[in-house]
Amino acid sequence: MKLKYKVASKSLCANCAAKIEEAIKNIDGVEDANLSFLTEKLKLEVRDDANADRILDEANKIADKIEPGTVFLAK
């Protein structure tokens, strides 16, 4: 299943985006992640049986820890 989110951040840089992307790839149920700070989009490939709400919640916690104020919003 593919999921797409808009990135809301005032100070996300390429380095932080790469760190966030790598951490999101380690969330249970996530098969692949692509975070682009240029297009301000997060694209995820997750297992069909994955809980999308839980994954989004965990991704938001990761993003806020690495770059405070960064959140992912459903399109």
Secondary structure as GFF3:
##gff-version 3
##sequence-region A 1 75
A	DSSP	beta_strand	2	8	.	.	.	ID=ss1
A	DSSP	alpha_helix	14	24	.	.	.	ID=ss2
A	DSSP	beta_strand	30	36	.	.	.	ID=ss3
A	DSSP	beta_strand	41	46	.	.	.	ID=ss4
A	DSSP	alpha_helix	52	66	.	.	.	ID=ss5
A	DSSP	beta_strand	71	74	.	.	.	ID=ss6
###
